[in-house]
Structures are given as C-alpha cells and as structure tokens.
Amino acid sequence: MLKLSKMSDYGAVVMAQISRHPDCSHAAADIADRVGLPRPTVSKTLKLLLRAGLLTSQRGVNGGYRLARSASAITVRDIITAIDGPVAMTECSHGHGDCDLMSSCGVASNWQRVSLAVRQLLDSVTLADLAHDAPIKLPVQLPIQSVALGEARGI
C-alpha cells in the first residue's frame, strides 16, 4: 500500500491550523490542543517544518510559529518533503537514488515518469487548498507521457 506517513499527515494538519490564522503567532501547546495531537509530536513536527523554511518562529511573550510565506505559496509537496524527504515512488525515481538494478530492470524510466507525475500533482495542491473544507479540484490528466528521462531525474 502506498500511503502518506503519519508525520507528514500531522505536518499537513499543523500547517493547515496555522494557515487558518496567518496573522497570529501560534504556540506549540496551543496547536497541539487545537488539533488533538500529543505536544511532543507537534513540537517535533514544528521543528522539521521550521528547518525546511516553511515556518518562522519567535521567542517571547508574543512568540510562536507563523507561516514563512503565504499558504498559497506552500505546496503539499513542500510539506511532505520537509517531513519525509524527497517524493519518489522508488529509490531510482529521484535524482539522488542509487540502485544496482538500474541498468537491467527495464522499468526505471517509467517509474521516474510516475514519480514526476506524483510530484507535479502534489505541487498543484497548496496549503490554502488543503486547509479549506471545499473539495480540491485535481487535474484530469497528468503529463507523464511527455516527461523526458532527464527531467524526471532532476526533480
């Protein structure tokens, strides 16, 4: 089964909560209480998102976490990558992958195309889209047929 890690899911939940009130600073404890997650989990998630440059933080009485840029400028791929690293279907599907079977497997270039299509889809959904209750409208067709092998490796 292909599924999102719990930590990436939590990252999206935390980011969505912060994005609903972008002009406020959010304390880790308050976020944990609002989203119903354990405080240590939220703190770990916030640190990963901060390290990736998706959040800013400020200490002090009026301190807390804020989005580093607008919710419409943060993609679902940004959040997943901040938590789990590069999005790829197989080890050879991203630029830094290393596989002993690459020269003989016969499917690497197509896995790279699938990975690129998944990344493009995740790039098309923003945090602003995710945070709203309305259903997200996804593209009907993904351009995997036209993806050149060099493009897929570079992303």
Accessible surface in RSA format (square Angstrom, percent):
REM  Atomic radii and reference values for relative SASA: ProtOr
REM  Chains: A
REM  Algorithm: Lee & Richards
REM  Probe-radius: 1.40
REM  Slices: 20
REM RES _ NUM      All-atoms   Total-Side   Main-Chain    Non-polar    All polar
REM                ABS   REL    ABS   REL    ABS   REL    ABS   REL    ABS   REL
RES MET A   1   207.96 107.7 118.02  78.1  89.94 214.1 116.44  99.0  91.52 121.2
RES LEU A   2   138.43  77.1 108.89  77.9  29.54  74.3 111.61  78.4  26.82  72.2
RES LYS A   3   151.93  74.1 118.96  73.0  32.97  78.5  78.43  70.6  73.50  78.3
RES LEU A   4    82.35  45.9  61.03  43.7  21.31  53.6  65.71  46.2  16.63  44.8
RES SER A   5    43.90  37.1  31.07  41.5  12.83  29.6  41.19  87.7   2.71   3.8
RES LYS A   6   150.23  73.3 143.29  87.9   6.94  16.5  88.63  79.8  61.60  65.6
RES MET A   7    43.33  22.4  42.87  28.4   0.46   1.1  31.19  26.5  12.14  16.1
RES SER A   8     0.46   0.4   0.00   0.0   0.46   1.1   0.00   0.0   0.46   0.7
RES ASP A   9    67.78  47.5  67.77  67.5   0.02   0.0   8.38  19.7  59.40  59.2
RES TYR A  10    53.51  25.0  53.51  30.4   0.00   0.0  25.57  19.2  27.94  34.4
RES GLY A  11     0.00   0.0   0.00   N/A   0.00   0.0   0.00   0.0   0.00   0.0
RES ALA A  12    15.50  14.3  14.88  23.0   0.63   1.4  15.25  21.5   0.25   0.7
RES VAL A  13    57.12  37.6  52.80  47.8   4.32  10.4  56.67  49.2   0.46   1.2
RES VAL A  14     0.10   0.1   0.10   0.1   0.00   0.0   0.10   0.1   0.00   0.0
RES MET A  15     0.00   0.0   0.00   0.0   0.00   0.0   0.00   0.0   0.00   0.0
RES ALA A  16     7.09   6.5   7.09  10.9   0.00   0.0   7.09  10.0   0.00   0.0
RES GLN A  17    20.08  11.2  20.08  14.7   0.00   0.0   0.00   0.0  20.08  15.2
RES ILE A  18     0.31   0.2   0.31   0.2   0.00   0.0   0.31   0.2   0.00   0.0
RES SER A  19    13.72  11.6   1.91   2.5  11.81  27.2   0.91   1.9  12.81  17.9
RES ARG A  20   121.14  50.9  93.08  47.5  28.06  66.8  51.34  70.2  69.79  42.3
RES HIS A  21    89.55  48.9  85.06  59.1   4.49  11.5  50.46  52.0  39.09  45.5
RES PRO A  22    73.18  53.3  62.69  57.1  10.49  38.1  63.20  52.2   9.98  62.0
RES ASP A  23   121.45  85.1 106.90 106.4  14.55  34.4  32.98  77.6  88.46  88.2
RES CYS A  24    65.45  49.5  61.01  68.0   4.44  10.4  15.93  40.4  49.53  53.4
RES SER A  25    33.91  28.7   8.54  11.4  25.37  58.4   5.69  12.1  28.22  39.5
RES HIS A  26     5.69   3.1   3.69   2.6   2.00   5.1   4.19   4.3   1.50   1.7
RES ALA A  27    43.54  40.0  38.84  59.9   4.70  10.7  41.73  58.8   1.81   4.8
RES ALA A  28    25.19  23.2  21.05  32.5   4.15   9.4  21.06  29.7   4.14  11.0
RES ALA A  29    35.48  32.6  32.12  49.6   3.36   7.6  32.75  46.1   2.73   7.2
RES ASP A  30    66.31  46.4  64.59  64.3   1.72   4.1   5.96  14.0  60.35  60.2
RES ILE A  31     0.00   0.0   0.00   0.0   0.00   0.0   0.00   0.0   0.00   0.0
RES ALA A  32     1.80   1.7   0.53   0.8   1.27   2.9   0.74   1.0   1.06   2.8
RES ASP A  33    94.53  66.2  66.67  66.4  27.86  65.9  32.28  76.0  62.26  62.1
RES ARG A  34   134.33  56.4  96.60  49.2  37.73  89.8  41.19  56.3  93.14  56.4
RES VAL A  35    35.53  23.4   5.54   5.0  29.99  72.3  12.94  11.2  22.59  61.3
RES GLY A  36    65.18  80.4   0.00   N/A  65.18  80.4  35.23  96.7  29.95  67.1
RES LEU A  37    30.25  16.8  21.54  15.4   8.70  21.9  23.33  16.4   6.91  18.6
RES PRO A  38    79.67  58.1  67.87  61.9  11.80  42.9  78.96  65.2   0.71   4.4
RES ARG A  39   125.95  52.9 122.43  62.4   3.52   8.4  46.33  63.3  79.62  48.3
RES PRO A  40   103.09  75.1  90.12  82.2  12.97  47.2  97.83  80.8   5.26  32.7
RES THR A  41    30.81  21.9  26.38  26.7   4.43  10.6   8.15  11.0  22.65  34.2
RES VAL A  42     0.18   0.1   0.00   0.0   0.18   0.4   0.18   0.2   0.00   0.0
RES SER A  43    37.35  31.6  36.42  48.6   0.93   2.1  20.17  42.9  17.18  24.1
RES LYS A  44   121.03  59.0 117.43  72.1   3.60   8.6  69.07  62.2  51.96  55.3
RES THR A  45     0.11   0.1   0.11   0.1   0.00   0.0   0.02   0.0   0.09   0.1
RES LEU A  46     0.00   0.0   0.00   0.0   0.00   0.0   0.00   0.0   0.00   0.0
RES LYS A  47   121.82  59.4 119.12  73.1   2.71   6.4  65.74  59.2  56.08  59.7
RES LEU A  48    36.33  20.2  34.97  25.0   1.36   3.4  35.03  24.6   1.31   3.5
RES LEU A  49     0.00   0.0   0.00   0.0   0.00   0.0   0.00   0.0   0.00   0.0
RES LEU A  50    61.06  34.0  52.34  37.4   8.72  21.9  52.34  36.8   8.72  23.5
RES ARG A  51   186.31  78.2 150.36  76.6  35.96  85.6  76.88 105.1 109.44  66.3
RES ALA A  52    51.60  47.4  14.43  22.3  37.17  84.6  27.30  38.4  24.30  64.4
RES GLY A  53    35.85  44.2   0.00   N/A  35.85  44.2  29.90  82.0   5.95  13.3
RES LEU A  54     5.07   2.8   5.07   3.6   0.00   0.0   5.07   3.6   0.00   0.0
RES LEU A  55     4.06   2.3   0.00   0.0   4.06  10.2   0.00   0.0   4.06  10.9
RES THR A  56    68.30  48.6  65.88  66.8   2.42   5.8  56.82  76.3  11.48  17.4
RES SER A  57    59.95  50.7  29.95  40.0  30.00  69.1   9.95  21.2  49.99  70.0
RES GLN A  58   117.43  65.7 106.82  78.1  10.61  25.3  33.76  71.9  83.67  63.5
RES ARG A  59   229.16  96.2 206.09 105.1  23.07  54.9  83.68 114.4 145.48  88.2
RES GLY A  60    62.21  76.7   0.00   N/A  62.21  76.7  37.60 103.2  24.61  55.1
RES VAL A  61   154.09 101.4 117.60 106.5  36.49  87.9 125.89 109.4  28.20  76.5
RES ASN A  62   125.80  86.8 110.20 106.5  15.60  37.6  34.09  82.1  91.70  88.6
RES GLY A  63    16.30  20.1   0.00   N/A  16.30  20.1   3.39   9.3  12.91  28.9
RES GLY A  64    12.52  15.4   0.00   N/A  12.52  15.4   9.57  26.3   2.95   6.6
RES TYR A  65    36.40  17.0  36.40  20.7   0.00   0.0  10.95   8.2  25.46  31.4
RES ARG A  66    94.04  39.5  93.56  47.7   0.48   1.1  30.80  42.1  63.24  38.3
RES LEU A  67    24.01  13.4   7.11   5.1  16.90  42.5   7.11   5.0  16.90  45.5
RES ALA A  68    44.42  40.8  12.61  19.5  31.81  72.4  13.48  19.0  30.94  82.0
RES ARG A  69    98.74  41.5  85.86  43.8  12.88  30.7  54.92  75.1  43.82  26.6
RES SER A  70    66.41  56.1  49.08  65.5  17.33  39.9  51.13 108.9  15.28  21.4
RES ALA A  71    18.05  16.6  13.93  21.5   4.12   9.4  13.93  19.6   4.12  10.9
RES SER A  72    75.02  63.4  58.39  77.9  16.62  38.3  35.00  74.5  40.01  56.1
RES ALA A  73    50.00  46.0  31.07  47.9  18.93  43.1  39.99  56.3  10.01  26.5
RES ILE A  74     0.00   0.0   0.00   0.0   0.00   0.0   0.00   0.0   0.00   0.0
RES THR A  75    23.90  17.0  23.90  24.2   0.00   0.0  23.76  31.9   0.14   0.2
RES VAL A  76    17.75  11.7  17.75  16.1   0.00   0.0  17.75  15.4   0.00   0.0
RES ARG A  77    53.82  22.6  53.82  27.4   0.00   0.0   5.98   8.2  47.85  29.0
RES ASP A  78    42.05  29.5  35.16  35.0   6.89  16.3   5.85  13.8  36.19  36.1
RES ILE A  79     1.17   0.7   1.17   0.9   0.00   0.0   1.17   0.8   0.00   0.0
RES ILE A  80    18.18  10.3  18.18  13.5   0.00   0.0  18.18  13.1   0.00   0.0
RES THR A  81    55.91  39.8  49.01  49.7   6.90  16.4  47.40  63.7   8.51  12.9
RES ALA A  82    18.03  16.6   0.18   0.3  17.85  40.6   5.48   7.7  12.54  33.2
RES ILE A  83    21.99  12.5   1.63   1.2  20.37  49.1   1.67   1.2  20.33  55.2
RES ASP A  84    75.24  52.7  40.23  40.0  35.01  82.8  26.31  61.9  48.93  48.8
RES GLY A  85    20.90  25.8   0.00   N/A  20.90  25.8  17.69  48.5   3.22   7.2
RES PRO A  86    88.21  64.3  67.03  61.1  21.19  77.0  70.16  57.9  18.05 112.2
RES VAL A  87    19.59  12.9  13.84  12.5   5.75  13.9  18.34  15.9   1.25   3.4
RES ALA A  88    33.67  31.0   4.17   6.4  29.51  67.1   4.54   6.4  29.13  77.2
RES MET A  89    53.97  27.9  25.96  17.2  28.01  66.7  21.64  18.4  32.33  42.8
RES THR A  90    42.94  30.5  31.94  32.4  11.00  26.2  41.61  55.9   1.33   2.0
RES GLU A  91   105.39  60.5  93.33  70.6  12.05  28.7  38.41  74.3  66.98  54.7
RES CYS A  92    14.75  11.2  10.38  11.6   4.37  10.3   2.48   6.3  12.27  13.2
RES SER A  93     0.12   0.1   0.00   0.0   0.12   0.3   0.12   0.2   0.00   0.0
RES HIS A  94    32.94  18.0  28.78  20.0   4.16  10.6  17.79  18.3  15.15  17.6
RES GLY A  95    45.06  55.6   0.00   N/A  45.06  55.6  13.08  35.9  31.98  71.6
RES HIS A  96   163.55  89.4 137.41  95.5  26.14  66.9  93.83  96.7  69.72  81.1
RES GLY A  97    26.54  32.7   0.00   N/A  26.54  32.7   0.00   0.0  26.54  59.4
RES ASP A  98   120.57  84.5 104.69 104.2  15.88  37.5  32.69  76.9  87.87  87.6
RES CYS A  99    48.41  36.6  29.54  32.9  18.87  44.3   6.28  15.9  42.13  45.4
RES ASP A 100   144.34 101.1 111.38 110.9  32.96  77.9  38.10  89.7 106.24 106.0
RES LEU A 101   113.40  63.2 113.39  81.1   0.00   0.0 113.40  79.6   0.00   0.0
RES MET A 102    64.07  33.2  52.56  34.8  11.50  27.4  51.28  43.6  12.79  16.9
RES SER A 103   116.41  98.4  72.82  97.2  43.59 100.4  56.73 120.8  59.68  83.6
RES SER A 104    88.24  74.6  54.57  72.8  33.67  77.6  48.32 102.9  39.92  55.9
RES CYS A 105    50.33  38.1  19.39  21.6  30.94  72.7  22.63  57.3  27.70  29.9
RES GLY A 106    71.94  88.7   0.00   N/A  71.94  88.7  43.36 119.0  28.58  64.0
RES VAL A 107    77.16  50.8  77.16  69.9   0.00   0.0  77.16  67.0   0.00   0.0
RES ALA A 108    10.36   9.5   9.00  13.9   1.36   3.1   9.18  12.9   1.18   3.1
RES SER A 109    38.57  32.6  35.34  47.2   3.23   7.5  13.01  27.7  25.56  35.8
RES ASN A 110    86.83  59.9  86.19  83.3   0.64   1.5  23.29  56.0  63.54  61.4
RES TRP A 111    98.96  39.7  97.90  47.4   1.06   2.5  82.82  44.2  16.14  26.2
RES GLN A 112     0.40   0.2   0.40   0.3   0.00   0.0   0.11   0.2   0.29   0.2
RES ARG A 113    59.23  24.9  59.23  30.2   0.00   0.0  13.52  18.5  45.71  27.7
RES VAL A 114    49.85  32.8  49.39  44.7   0.46   1.1  49.85  43.3   0.00   0.0
RES SER A 115     0.00   0.0   0.00   0.0   0.00   0.0   0.00   0.0   0.00   0.0
RES LEU A 116     1.47   0.8   1.47   1.1   0.00   0.0   1.47   1.0   0.00   0.0
RES ALA A 117     5.52   5.1   5.52   8.5   0.00   0.0   5.52   7.8   0.00   0.0
RES VAL A 118    42.11  27.7  41.89  37.9   0.23   0.5  42.11  36.6   0.00   0.0
RES ARG A 119     2.69   1.1   2.69   1.4   0.00   0.0   2.62   3.6   0.07   0.0
RES GLN A 120    63.69  35.6  57.36  41.9   6.34  15.1  28.56  60.8  35.13  26.6
RES LEU A 121    47.06  26.2  46.68  33.4   0.37   0.9  47.06  33.0   0.00   0.0
RES LEU A 122    33.48  18.6  33.48  23.9   0.00   0.0  33.48  23.5   0.00   0.0
RES ASP A 123    56.83  39.8  44.92  44.7  11.90  28.1  21.07  49.6  35.75  35.7
RES SER A 124    59.25  50.1  28.44  38.0  30.80  71.0  38.01  80.9  21.24  29.8
RES VAL A 125    11.20   7.4  11.18  10.1   0.02   0.0  11.20   9.7   0.00   0.0
RES THR A 126    25.94  18.5  25.94  26.3   0.00   0.0  24.00  32.2   1.94   2.9
RES LEU A 127     0.00   0.0   0.00   0.0   0.00   0.0   0.00   0.0   0.00   0.0
RES ALA A 128    25.74  23.7  22.89  35.3   2.85   6.5  25.68  36.2   0.06   0.2
RES ASP A 129    53.25  37.3  48.09  47.9   5.16  12.2   7.84  18.5  45.41  45.3
RES LEU A 130    62.64  34.9  45.54  32.6  17.10  43.0  45.89  32.2  16.75  45.1
RES ALA A 131    11.54  10.6   5.59   8.6   5.95  13.5   5.59   7.9   5.95  15.8
RES HIS A 132   125.01  68.3 112.31  78.1  12.70  32.5  74.04  76.3  50.97  59.3
RES ASP A 133   150.57 105.5 115.25 114.7  35.32  83.5  42.62 100.3 107.95 107.7
RES ALA A 134    67.41  62.0  53.09  81.9  14.32  32.6  58.93  83.0   8.49  22.5
RES PRO A 135   124.60  90.8 102.14  93.1  22.46  81.6 113.64  93.8  10.96  68.1
RES ILE A 136    64.95  37.0  38.48  28.7  26.47  63.8  43.46  31.3  21.49  58.3
RES LYS A 137   197.06  96.1 166.13 101.9  30.94  73.7 114.79 103.3  82.27  87.6
RES LEU A 138    96.66  53.8  73.58  52.6  23.08  58.0  74.83  52.6  21.83  58.7
RES PRO A 139    63.16  46.0  37.44  34.1  25.72  93.5  49.47  40.8  13.69  85.1
RES VAL A 140   159.31 104.8 121.80 110.3  37.51  90.4 127.91 111.1  31.40  85.2
RES GLN A 141   144.83  81.0 124.97  91.3  19.85  47.3  41.63  88.6 103.20  78.3
RES LEU A 142    56.57  31.5  45.41  32.5  11.15  28.0  45.41  31.9  11.15  30.0
RES PRO A 143    65.20  47.5  56.54  51.5   8.65  31.5  64.96  53.6   0.24   1.5
RES ILE A 144    51.55  29.3  51.16  38.1   0.39   1.0  51.16  36.8   0.39   1.1
RES GLN A 145   158.46  88.6 131.06  95.8  27.40  65.2  56.75 120.8 101.71  77.1
RES SER A 146    89.17  75.4  59.90  79.9  29.27  67.4  55.14 117.4  34.03  47.7
RES VAL A 147     7.99   5.3   4.47   4.1   3.52   8.5   5.61   4.9   2.38   6.5
RES ALA A 148    51.79  47.6  44.03  67.9   7.77  17.7  51.79  72.9   0.00   0.0
RES LEU A 149    62.38  34.7  58.42  41.8   3.96  10.0  58.42  41.0   3.96  10.7
RES GLY A 150    56.68  69.9   0.00   N/A  56.68  69.9  40.00 109.8  16.68  37.4
RES GLU A 151    98.54  56.6  87.37  66.1  11.17  26.6  42.23  81.7  56.32  46.0
RES ALA A 152     0.00   0.0   0.00   0.0   0.00   0.0   0.00   0.0   0.00   0.0
RES ARG A 153   107.08  45.0 104.63  53.3   2.45   5.8  34.87  47.7  72.21  43.8
RES GLY A 154    69.39  85.6   0.00   N/A  69.39  85.6  35.89  98.5  33.51  75.0
RES ILE A 155    79.65  45.3  59.35  44.2  20.29  48.9  77.77  56.0   1.88   5.1
END  Absolute sums over single chains surface
CHAIN  1 A     9314.6       7168.7       2146.0       5259.9       4054.7
END  Absolute sums over all chains
TOTAL          9314.6       7168.7       2146.0       5259.9       4054.7
